[in-house]
Structure formats: C-alpha cells, structure tokens
Amino acid sequence: MSKLVAAWLFPILSVAQLTPNSVTVSASRNTTPRPDVARFYITISAPTAASIEDVVAVAAGAGVTAANFSGVSYYQNGATQPVNWSFSTTVPLADLKARIGALTALQNNLAKEKSFALSFSVDGTESSPAAQSCALPDLIADARAQAAKLASAAGMSVGGVLAISGAVTGSAATSSCSITVRFGLGGF
C-alpha cells in the first residue's frame, strides 16, 4: 500500500518542484542630472585664540556649522587675523540668493567689528544625490516591455516579477542605472 501512495504522490511532488517558465531581461537608462545645488567655500579669518566653536558661533547666522568644516591654515607674518578657518557647503539653487544675502550681511558686520573677517565664493553648481537617482518603476517598465517582446515571439505572455537585481553607477555629470528582472511566463 505504501508503494501505491508513493507512486501516486510522486508526480504531484515533482510538479511542485518545477521552476516556472521565465525570461530574464536587463534594462538600463543613462541620465544627466540637472544641477540643483550650488557649492559655497567660506573662509573666516580669526584671532589665534579662537576655537572652532567661536568661529561657528560667529557665522551661525549664515548657515555655517562645524559639519561644514574643511580645514584651517595659520599665517605668521603679523596678520591681525592669523588663522583662516575654511568651510564648504551646498545650498539648494532656490535658496542661493538668500544665502548670498546672509553671507554678505555677515561679511559687512564682521568688517565693522574687525576681530573676525569673512570671505566666500560660489564655485559652480552640482547635482545632489537625490537628483542622480533612477526611477525603479521606469526601469521595471522598460524590462517588462522587453520581456513582452520575447514572450510574444514564443507565443506566451509575461507574468509577475520573480527576481530583481540592479545597480546605479555614475558621477555628478551622468549616471547610469541598470536592472535585471526575471519574469514568469504564461500561456496566451
């Protein structure tokens, strides 16, 4: 009797272990992100006794924080402010005018006090990481369209997504996104 039950269950078990028909396709897109931030370089000249906390406190109204600190340099030739504290930060383009206004106002106030001095420059625009991302739904749609062509040629239809892998690579100027998707196939 047990051989009869085993013989009867064998076809069911073997069907359950079959991998469904599938097609694997890759889709990719190259994007050129639009610049959305400007890079500011800010230098605050300070007396030797000033700490980073002192410098940040003086410049806090202009959006300078200790997290923006990029370096310090010292001068020996009798300068009234022998230490230059350097900061670098990005500002959304929508806030560019306001940040320039805040830095200019701070620069003018510090010039009156003469214990600190501020200079700044805007060194072009760049794309923030958010502007460089690829839209996953768009890549999946591209992959589905490719899979549909292959499935149609085989007289089948595209089913659900079985697996996804992908990558985003690039620089501030361009980025490339690719995705590999395995779709299940069904009959027409």
N, C-alpha and C positions, 0 to 999 in steps of 0.2 A: 504494500500500500504506500509506503513512504517513497518508493521509486516512482510510483504513479503521480504523486503530488509534486515531487521534484521535477518530473518531466513536464508536468502541466505549468509550473511556475517559471521554469527556465526561459521560455520565450518572453514572458512579461518582464522578468528581471533584465534580460539582455536589451529589450527595447528601452527600458528606463535608463540604461547607461549610455545610450547613443547620444552623440553630440548633435545638436540640430544643424541643419544646413545653414551655412553662414557665409558672409562675404566681408572681407576686411579692406577698407579703403583709407587713404590718407588725404587730408585736405590742408591747405596752407594759405596764408594771406600775409602779404607784406604791407605794413602800414608806415606812414610818415606822420608821426605825432605832431600836432600843432603846438608850438610853444605856448605855455600857459603861465610861466613864472619868469621873473627877472632875478638875476643874481646880483646882490649887493656886496661890496667889500667896504668895510668900515674900519677906520683906524682912529683910535683915541689916544692922544698923547697925554701922558700923566706924569706927575712927580714920581721920583724913585720910591717913596714910601707908600704909594697907592697899591692896594691889593686888587685882585680881580673883582672882588665883591664891591670895592669902592667904584671901580670903573663901570661895572654893570649897573650899579645904583645910579650913577650919573647919567647913563644912556638908556635906562629902562623905558623912559617915555617915548623913545624912538624904536622900540621893539627889539633891542639888543639884549640877549640873555647869555648866561655862561655856556649854554649848549652851543652857541654860535662861535665860541672862541676858536681861533685858528693859529694863534702864535703871538709871541712877544719878542721885541727887539730893544736893545739898550744902546744909548749914544753917550760917548764920553767927552765930547767937545763943548762942554759948558752950555748945553741947551737948557732952556727953562723947563721943558718937559722932556727929560732924557729917556723916557720909556714909552714905546709905542705898542699898544695892545691892538691886535688885529682880530676882526670878526668877519664871518661870511654867513650870509643868509639868503634865502629866496623869498620872494614876495609874489603873490598872485598878480597877474597883469592888471586885474581890476582894481587892485589896491596900490598900484605904482605911484600915482600922483599923490595920494595921501602919505605914503612912506617918504617920498622925496620931501614933501612939505614938513613932516615931523623931523626928519634929519636936518633940514635946512634951519628950522627954528632952533633946534638943539645946538647946532653949529654956531648960530648967532649968539645964543645965550652964553655958551661956553667962552666965546671970544670976549665977551664983556667981563666975565669972572677971571679969566687968564690963568686959572690953576689947571684946567684941562683944555684940550683942543680936539676938534673932531674934523675928520675929512672922510669923504665917501665917494665911491664911484659905482656906477651900474655897468656891469660887464656882460651885456647881452642877455638874451633870453634862452630858455631851455624848456624841455618838457618834463613835467613832474612824472613820477612813476605811474600815477593814475591815468595820465594821458597816453601812456605807452601800452596799456593793456589791450588784449584782444578779446573780442566778444565770443565767448564759448558757444552761445546759441547759433551765431552766424557760422562758425566753423562746423558745428554739427549739421546744420542745414546743407552746407556745401558737401559734406561727406555723404549725407543721405541722398543728395541728388546724384552723386557719382555711383553710389550703391544701387540706386533705382535703375540707372542705365545698364549696369552689369546684370542685375536681376532680370530686367526686361528681356535682355538678349538671351537669357537662359530660360525664359518662359516662366519666371517666378516673380514674386513681389517682395518688397523689403518689409521686414518685421521690426521688432524692437531692438534697442541697443543692448548688446551683450557685454561689451568691454570698451573702455576708452583709455587712451594714453596720449600724452601730448607734451609740447614744450613751447616756451616763449623765449626767444633769443633776440638780442639787438643792442643798440646803443641809443643815445639821446636823439640821434638823427633818424634812425629807422629801426623798426623791429619786425621780426618775423615770427609768426605763430604757426604751429603745425599740430595736427591732431590725427590720431589713428583710431578709427572706430570699427568695431566688429558688429555687424547687424545680423540678426537672424533672418532667414529666408522662408517664405511660404509659397504655396502654390497659388495660381491665379484663380 
